[in-house]
Amino acid sequence: MRPIEVVDRLGRWSSGRGPLYVLLAARLRQLIDDGDLPPGVPLPPDRALASALAVGRTTVVAAYDLLRAEGRITRRQGSGTRVAGVPSGVPPEDAPVDPIFLDSLEARDDDVLLAICAAPGDPPPQLADAFRAIAPELGRITDDIGYYPYGHPTLRQALADRYTARGVPTGPEQVLVTNGGQQALSLLAHALVSPGDQVFVEAPTYPGALEVFREEGAVLRGLPVGLEGLEEAIRERRPALAYVIPTYQNPTGAVMSALARQRVAGAGIPVIEDEVPADLGFPGEELPVPMAAYGDSVISIGSLSKSIWGGLRIGWIRATPPLINRLARLRAVHDLGGNVPSQLAAVHLLPLLDGPDLHDTLKARHDHLHALLTESLPTWEIPTVSGGQCLWVRLPYGDGISFAQTALRHGLAVLPGTTLDITGAGDPHLRLHFRAHPTALTEAAHRLTTAWSTYNPPTTRQHPRPSIAI
């Protein structure tokens, strides 16, 4: 594509806050995601685009580097810079696996098993019971227009009581109910991050969070799981915030110690504590005290999507009242408020988080999938976990992206580790969830085994051990 064509499509890209390279990357990202720059399209060389835009070459190089780190473009010596995707002449089955959202969130019409989105495959029977229980309450509502930008008071109080019982004294004024944990992340990123701001994340981490921060033009910096080295990193680079999953970390299943939680909470920057997986412990595992117990700089988010059902769309944010007020104003601009019947039903469903059914089922399905994989794929590294929803497996050779393409040709969609790790250390990994029914897990293990027996990686070198265990 000629530089002038790219310039025409870019339009006004420099009118905004933040470094020029971040703004340029943000506009190119939008064009790629919207399909205006389709997969395989060549982008102008650094110098040519810099000249056409009247900016320094370093601006274009930095923008391209950001997009390459996100997997949106490829840069190879001799073949130039291209939008990532399917070059002409490559068969559709070799298309990259969609790492997050869209293709992985809706049921497919074909025979492909989805092992990408780690969430309950169907709602529990108690969900219907909860909606039946609130029917009389709905019938008694009068003089209520039904808009609650902060969330329904009954659910806000129930969530505040739950935090208080877990060792974090909380009032309802510190709780904002959202449409799932993803909206909670989006609101916080929009409120706290400006283009060019640095955000510290674990490597690897939840890919939905990476996408949220990138949409706000953040520059992501990866630290080991548990945000090891956070204090030194803060001294070198003053970040806007840090994001961490301290309990049953997605994807590794790691659990931070109380001492590590205190360390991160006291680092002197805002910290988003993602507690969405925190209720997914196996039987006998004690639920750790939230990181929010150690300081007001910690902002907690939670959700029922992974513990009850994603279709319920109930999430929340726990923070200081001034931040909750700010987020409620921002949220009202987007959707005025959430679904009231779902929020009332959620009050009846919260006790399920502490009941045995959820935890027993998680443990049984983890053990089932782990046993199948260790027997049929003995060369894979497949650590066990004590809670959560994922196995973070390491391939003995090859890479996650090329193997995910092979698995897709055998009817299984898996998440390659590269999409979860901005440092590149996740390249030999896959994230496999164990939330499906045992029959589906058995079939997934069979298809994985078949795919591995046919796998022909781009390179057969053995993966070196990482210097820091994750």
SVG drawing of the C-alpha trace seen along z (x, -y; Angstrom):
<svg xmlns="http://www.w3.org/2000/svg" viewBox="-47 -18 64 60">
<polyline fill="none" stroke="black" stroke-width="0.4" points="0.0,0.0 1.4,-3.4 2.1,-5.9 -0.4,-8.4 -3.2,-5.8 -2.4,-5.1 -2.3,-8.8 -5.7,-9.2 -7.2,-6.5 -5.5,-7.7 -7.3,-11.1 -6.8,-13.2 -4.8,-10.9 -2.7,-13.4 -5.4,-15.4 -5.4,-13.9 -3.4,-13.4 -0.3,-11.4 2.9,-10.8 2.6,-10.9 3.7,-7.3 0.9,-6.1 -1.7,-8.2 -0.5,-6.9 -0.6,-3.3 -4.1,-3.8 -5.4,-5.1 -3.7,-2.2 -5.1,0.2 -8.6,-1.1 -8.2,-0.8 -6.9,2.8 -9.7,3.8 -12.3,2.2 -11.1,4.0 -10.0,0.8 -6.5,2.3 -7.3,6.0 -5.1,8.9 -2.0,9.4 -2.0,5.8 1.6,4.3 2.2,1.1 4.6,-1.6 8.2,-1.4 9.2,-3.5 10.9,-6.3 8.2,-6.6 5.3,-6.8 7.3,-9.2 7.9,-11.5 4.2,-11.4 3.1,-12.2 5.8,-14.8 7.0,-13.1 10.2,-11.6 11.0,-8.0 11.3,-7.0 7.6,-7.9 6.6,-5.4 9.0,-2.8 7.7,-3.1 4.1,-2.8 4.9,0.2 6.7,1.8 3.6,1.4 1.3,3.0 3.8,5.8 3.9,6.5 0.1,6.8 0.2,9.2 -1.7,6.8 1.2,6.5 4.3,8.5 7.7,7.1 10.2,9.2 13.4,8.2 13.0,8.6 9.2,8.7 8.5,5.5 5.6,4.6 2.2,6.2 -1.1,6.4 -1.2,9.7 -3.6,12.3 -4.0,14.4 -1.7,13.3 -3.0,14.0 -2.6,17.6 -2.6,19.1 -5.5,21.5 -8.1,20.4 -7.3,23.3 -3.9,21.6 -5.6,18.4 -4.4,17.2 -6.7,18.2 -8.8,15.3 -7.3,14.8 -10.2,13.1 -13.8,12.2 -16.1,12.4 -15.3,15.7 -14.7,17.3 -17.8,16.0 -20.6,17.3 -21.6,20.8 -20.3,22.0 -22.3,23.8 -19.5,26.2 -18.0,29.1 -15.2,27.0 -14.9,27.4 -14.1,24.0 -11.5,24.3 -10.7,20.6 -13.3,18.8 -13.0,20.2 -16.6,19.9 -19.4,22.1 -20.9,23.9 -24.5,23.6 -26.3,21.9 -26.9,23.7 -30.4,24.7 -30.4,22.2 -30.5,19.4 -34.0,20.2 -34.9,20.6 -33.5,17.1 -35.6,15.5 -38.7,17.2 -38.0,16.0 -37.8,12.3 -41.0,12.3 -43.2,11.2 -40.6,8.4 -40.8,7.2 -44.6,7.1 -44.4,4.8 -42.2,2.2 -43.9,-1.3 -42.6,-4.8 -39.3,-3.4 -38.0,-4.2 -35.4,-1.4 -32.2,-3.3 -29.5,-2.6 -26.1,-3.8 -24.5,-2.7 -26.3,0.6 -29.4,1.7 -29.1,0.8 -30.0,4.4 -27.1,5.9 -24.7,3.2 -25.4,3.9 -25.0,7.6 -21.7,7.2 -20.5,4.8 -21.5,7.3 -19.5,10.0 -16.4,7.9 -16.8,7.1 -17.1,10.7 -13.9,11.4 -12.0,8.9 -12.4,5.8 -14.8,3.4 -17.0,2.0 -20.1,-0.1 -22.5,-0.1 -21.2,-3.6 -17.9,-1.8 -19.5,0.6 -20.5,0.0 -22.4,2.8 -21.4,3.3 -22.4,5.4 -19.8,8.1 -16.2,7.8 -15.2,6.7 -17.2,3.5 -15.6,3.0 -12.2,3.1 -13.3,0.9 -14.7,-1.8 -11.5,-1.8 -9.2,-1.9 -11.2,-4.8 -11.1,-6.7 -7.5,-6.1 -5.5,-5.7 -4.5,-8.3 -2.8,-7.6 0.9,-7.0 0.5,-6.1 2.4,-3.0 0.4,-0.2 2.2,2.7 0.6,6.2 1.6,9.7 3.2,11.8 1.1,13.8 -2.3,12.4 -5.9,12.2 -6.0,11.2 -9.2,9.2 -7.4,6.8 -4.6,6.3 -7.1,5.4 -8.9,2.9 -5.7,1.1 -4.6,1.0 -7.8,-0.6 -7.0,-3.5 -3.6,-3.9 -1.6,-2.5 2.0,-1.3 2.0,2.1 5.0,3.3 5.2,6.9 6.3,8.2 6.5,11.8 3.3,13.2 2.6,11.6 4.1,8.3 7.5,9.3 10.0,6.4 7.2,3.8 8.9,1.4 12.1,1.3 10.0,0.9 8.1,-2.0 11.4,-3.8 12.4,-3.4 9.1,-4.1 6.3,-5.9 3.2,-4.0 -0.5,-5.1 -1.5,-1.9 -0.9,1.8 -3.2,4.8 -2.9,8.1 -4.9,11.3 -3.8,12.4 -6.0,15.4 -6.0,18.3 -4.3,16.2 -5.4,16.4 -3.8,18.4 -1.3,19.9 -3.5,20.5 -1.0,18.9 -2.1,17.5 -0.2,14.6 0.8,14.7 -0.4,12.2 3.1,10.7 3.1,10.2 -0.3,8.6 0.8,6.1 3.9,5.4 1.9,4.6 -0.8,2.7 1.8,0.5 3.7,-0.3 2.3,-3.8 0.3,-3.5 -3.3,-2.5 -3.6,1.2 -6.6,3.0 -7.1,6.3 -9.0,8.7 -10.9,11.0 -13.0,12.6 -11.4,16.1 -11.1,15.7 -14.3,17.8 -13.1,20.7 -11.0,22.5 -11.1,26.3 -12.6,28.0 -10.6,27.3 -8.8,24.2 -9.2,21.1 -10.3,17.9 -7.4,15.4 -8.1,11.9 -8.5,9.5 -5.6,7.2 -7.9,4.3 -7.6,5.0 -4.0,3.6 -4.7,0.1 -7.1,-2.3 -5.0,-2.4 -6.3,1.0 -9.4,1.2 -11.1,4.6 -13.3,6.0 -15.4,9.1 -18.0,10.9 -20.4,13.8 -19.5,14.7 -16.9,17.3 -18.6,18.7 -22.3,18.7 -22.9,17.9 -21.6,15.4 -25.1,14.6 -26.1,13.1 -23.8,10.1 -23.2,9.1 -19.9,7.6 -18.8,5.0 -16.1,2.6 -15.0,1.9 -13.1,-1.4 -13.2,-4.6 -16.4,-6.6 -15.0,-9.4 -13.8,-7.0 -17.1,-5.1 -18.9,-8.4 -16.7,-9.2 -17.2,-5.8 -20.9,-6.0 -21.1,-9.2 -19.0,-7.6 -21.1,-4.5 -24.3,-6.5 -23.1,-8.0 -22.8,-4.5 -25.9,-2.6 -27.6,-4.5 -27.7,-1.3 -27.8,2.5 -30.6,5.0 -32.6,4.8 -34.1,8.3 -30.6,9.8 -29.2,7.8 -32.0,8.8 -31.5,12.5 -27.8,12.1 -28.5,11.4 -30.0,14.9 -27.1,16.4 -24.2,15.0 -24.4,17.8 -23.6,20.3 -20.0,18.9 -19.5,20.5 -21.4,23.7 -19.8,27.1 -21.3,27.7 -19.2,25.2 -15.9,26.2 -16.5,29.9 -17.3,29.6 -14.2,27.5 -11.9,30.0 -13.4,33.0 -13.1,31.5 -9.6,30.3 -8.6,33.8 -10.3,35.3 -8.6,33.2 -5.2,33.3 -5.3,37.1 -6.2,37.4 -3.5,35.0 -0.7,36.4 -1.5,39.9 -1.8,39.1 0.8,36.2 3.5,37.2 6.1,34.8 4.0,31.8 4.5,29.8 1.1,29.6 1.2,28.3 -1.8,28.8 -3.6,25.9 -5.5,25.5 -8.3,23.4 -9.3,21.3 -10.4,22.5 -7.2,23.1 -4.2,25.2 -1.1,23.3 0.7,26.0 4.1,25.8 4.9,27.6 8.2,29.4 8.9,27.9 7.3,25.6 5.1,22.7 1.6,22.1 0.4,20.1 1.4,22.7 0.1,25.6 -3.2,23.7 -3.6,23.6 -2.9,27.3 -5.4,28.0 -8.0,25.9 -7.7,28.1 -8.5,31.0 -11.7,29.3 -10.4,27.7 -9.9,23.9 -7.2,23.3 -5.6,20.1 -1.9,19.7 0.2,18.3 1.6,15.5 -1.8,13.7 -1.5,13.6 2.1,12.6 3.4,9.2 7.0,10.2 7.0,13.1 7.8,15.7 4.4,17.3 5.3,18.4 5.6,22.2 2.5,22.2 -1.2,22.9 -4.1,22.0 -6.6,24.9 -9.7,24.4 -11.5,27.3 -14.9,25.7 -16.6,27.9 -18.6,31.1 -16.4,34.2 -17.5,35.6 -16.4,32.4 -13.1,32.5 -12.5,36.0 -13.2,35.1 -10.9,32.1 -8.1,34.2 -8.5,36.6 -8.4,33.9 -5.3,32.3 -3.6,35.7 -4.4,36.2 -3.3,32.7 0.0,33.2 0.7,36.4 0.5,34.5 2.1,31.3 5.0,30.0 6.3,26.9 8.2,24.1 11.2,25.0 11.9,28.1 14.3,26.5 13.7,27.3 12.4,24.4 14.9,23.1 13.7,23.0 12.6,19.4 14.9,17.7 11.9,16.8 9.4,19.6 5.8,18.7"/>
</svg>
